[in-house]
């Protein structure tokens, strides 16, 4: 009789949120890792950040743009994979 294989639980992805400028101030950290059940999206990762840091971060995130692997994210429904980093970029002034 064959030995049973390992019991597999839900797959998890770990994503790093990297905060800049006003987003960093609202979160109170430069970056953080979030663990999400797969499949996961940018929106899922950001929701964890809001859950951890509250309404102030949520208000800042409404004005932010995002990079995933140095590529602009055009929809929060964009899929993320294990090891991805999401850069959270508030609007910047200057020239």
C-alpha positions in Angstrom: 0.0 0.0 0.0 1.4 3.4 -1.0 2.1 6.0 1.6 -0.2 9.0 1.4 1.4 12.2 0.1 1.6 15.4 2.0 -1.7 17.1 2.6 -1.7 20.2 0.5 -3.3 23.3 2.0 -4.3 26.4 0.2 -1.4 27.9 -1.9 -0.1 31.2 -0.5 1.8 34.0 -2.2 4.0 36.5 -0.4 4.1 40.0 -1.9 6.1 43.0 -0.7 4.4 46.4 -0.6 7.0 49.2 -0.9 5.7 52.6 0.2 7.0 56.0 -1.0 6.5 59.6 0.2 3.0 60.2 1.6 2.2 56.5 1.4 5.2 55.7 3.6 4.1 58.4 6.1 0.6 57.0 6.1 1.7 53.4 6.6 4.5 54.2 9.0 6.8 51.7 7.3 9.0 51.7 4.2 7.9 48.3 3.2 6.1 45.2 4.4 5.4 41.6 3.3 1.8 40.5 3.0 0.7 36.9 2.7 -2.3 36.2 0.5 -4.2 33.1 -0.6 -3.6 32.4 -4.3 -4.7 33.5 -6.7 -4.2 37.1 -5.6 -4.3 40.5 -7.1 -2.8 43.9 -6.5 -6.1 44.9 -4.9 -5.9 42.0 -2.4 -2.4 43.1 -1.4 -3.4 46.7 -0.9 -6.4 45.6 1.2 -4.1 44.0 3.6 -2.1 47.2 3.9 -5.3 49.2 4.6 -6.4 46.6 7.2 -3.0 47.0 8.9 -2.7 50.8 8.7 -6.2 52.1 8.5 -8.2 54.9 6.9 -5.2 57.3 6.5 -3.5 54.9 4.2 -6.7 54.1 2.3 -7.2 57.8 1.5 -3.6 58.1 0.2 -4.0 54.9 -1.9 -6.9 56.4 -3.8 -4.5 58.9 -5.4 -1.5 56.5 -5.9 -0.2 54.7 -9.0 1.5 51.3 -8.7 4.3 49.5 -10.3 4.6 45.7 -10.3 8.0 44.5 -11.2 8.8 48.1 -12.5 5.8 47.9 -14.9 2.8 50.3 -14.4 -0.3 48.6 -13.1 -3.4 49.8 -15.0 -6.0 47.8 -13.0 -6.0 46.6 -9.4 -7.3 43.3 -10.7 -3.8 42.6 -12.0 -2.6 39.2 -10.7 0.4 38.9 -8.4 2.7 35.9 -7.9 4.9 34.8 -5.0 7.8 37.1 -4.5 6.4 40.1 -6.4 6.9 43.7 -5.2 4.3 46.4 -5.6 5.7 50.0 -5.5 3.1 52.4 -4.1 3.7 55.8 -5.6 1.7 58.9 -4.5 1.6 61.8 -7.0 4.9 63.7 -7.0 5.3 67.4 -7.7 8.3 68.9 -9.4 10.0 69.1 -12.7 
